[in-house]
Amino acid sequence: MKKMSVFLFTNILGKKIYDEFDDVLGELKDIYVTTDEGYPRVIGYKVKKDGYTFHYEFRNINFYASDNKVKILTRGSKEILPRTYSYLLSENLLDKKIVDINGKQVVRVDDLRLAEIAGEYRVIAVETGPLAKFRRMGCQGVGKFIYKVINKDYEDRVIMWDDVESLEMINNNLKIAVPYKKLSTLHPADLADILEELDDSSRKLVFESLDEDLAADTLEEIEPEYKGSIIKDLSEEKAAEVLENMPNDEIADILDDLDDDEREKILVNLETEDAKEVKELLQYEDETVGSIMSKDFISFNLDITIGEIIEILRETEYEDDEFNSIFIKDEKEEVIGVVSLKDLILTKPETKVKEIMNEKTNALRYDLDIDEAIEKCAKYDLMSIPVVDEHEVLIGVVNTHDLIDEILYPIWKRKNK
């Protein structure tokens, strides 16, 4: 028989374990591992014999294979109590959800690859795919035949443990140093795609573990149908932290999907000024320019110089998209011009802004249909459009990325599902 140094977990499950006297200790039912260092390390074995369950630590254990048969040999068996920081591969990981960090998707664990490293057995990879499922049912050949007939790829995917983030293990209160540490390295848009595939409880666990900045950025990227339930399920403290880091127009979009009581519970935790602004945004009709506009924009009066504008911009913290366009207002607060960051950089500091501003503002009223904003952005290649009220007073801005996020991207996503 040949000793196996790398093998699949399901190939050894249910196999008999023999001691140094060639007596049968029982059948292998599960394996205890710990994640206190690197790849999960095997520390014990769950064995069943004559209807009784035993938990063993083996000082010496080897796995052998011959003609598709597996034999497990051990020496120095010692019954142990399971450690609180260990978990079982079959019970806690097999058939559970994990996140493939590299592939940026949620998959189910169909099998696990173990290897002997420096005299210890460790989990080195996860396998997922139809072949693993058929193999476990004992009909791998049938599975291959079916997939060939329907002309589909049946190869399994192997995901190295370095690229794995387990959700179920943390859910079972296992001691992992930094929960969801790998997930937190993803771009918010990729993280949002993953979270949309999870059930409510797993989604909540991940959100509670993220820092407020990443949680806020991720929530902005998530499909509207999930946003309200996520905020509703978070603790009040976490919800307040996340919303504090989000633009008020995004908050209004989320609250729009909640009932009055849930909405009020969140509004009372916002800063007074923010709560007032969010309430204003909630009043706009769906599918209108006002419903997707942001109240965050940069504007100056007519008589200011370029140098003064640049100085103010240096001293004030603005979001990146607020720099798309800088709006110029008259004494009535009406928008009468627009300048770009490029205009400011290339113009002498002493120049009055009214001398270089573009008087064609392309402003839209808040009650116009969103299609009007899409048409203007496409026609004039605009990054942002000022929004005005019935008196032509500047009240907000629609950024191109908002149109993409709110209207075009969801349409594209639905078509490509």
Secondary structure by P-SEA (a helix, b strand, c coil): ccccccccccccccbbbbcccccccccccbbbbbcccccccccbbbbbcccbbbbbbbcbbbbbbcccbbbbbbcbbbbbcccccccccccccccbbbbcccccbbbbbcbbbbbbcccccccccccccaaaaaaaaccaaaaaaaaaaaccccbbbbbccccccccccccccccccccccccccccaaaaaaaaaaccaaaaaaaaaaccaaaaaaaaaacccccaaaaaaaccaaaaaaaaaaccaaaaaaaaccccaaaaaaaaaaccaaaaaaaaaaaaccccccccccccbbbbbcccccaaaaaaaaaacccccccccbbbbbcccccccccccaaaaaacccccccccccccccccccccccaaaaaaaaaaccccbbbbbcccccccccccaaaaaacccaaaaaaaac
